[in-house]
Amino acid sequence: QADMDTDGKGDVCDDDLDGDGVPNQTDNCMMMANPNQEDMNSDGIGDVCQEITGIIPVGAEGFMLSQNYPNPFSDKTTLTFMVPVESNIMIRIFDLVGKEVDVLMNRNVIAGTWEVTWDATRFENGVYYCSFYAEAVGNDGVMVKTIKMVKQR
């Protein structure tokens, strides 16, 4: 019965999870109040969320995760990422309340540009988060990034 914004609606049923007056489907940072939807770098992630969704700069040069496309999407969406060296990749999908709903990849890949498609046909419409973790094999290069994805018909 979690109720993050203490409005009396459980988070699973709450259409404004953080209580900032912006519906979850359009909120660019639904876990922290951001009523004006400030987004200085125009990356689609609210400024108040940048600390938890950005790159951890530990030798992360050359790592990249692009925003999924299309976004919003109806059934399938594609993620593109790049790694400069052989890396262990973990790509996980979370629902609006932070429950892991799918794992798209958990393996080593060689250096290069990669695409992975998420087939979300069995999932409800709504907001999902894709968490990307890349760790270079044999050195300290690490990248962690989270992007917001919207499924709608």
Beta strands, then each sheet from edge to edge (+ up, - down):
strand 1: 64-65
strand 2: 76-83
strand 3: 87-94
strand 4: 100-109
strand 5: 112-119
strand 6: 126-136
strand 7: 142-151
sheet 1: 1+ 2- 5+
sheet 2: 4+ 3- 6+ 7-
end
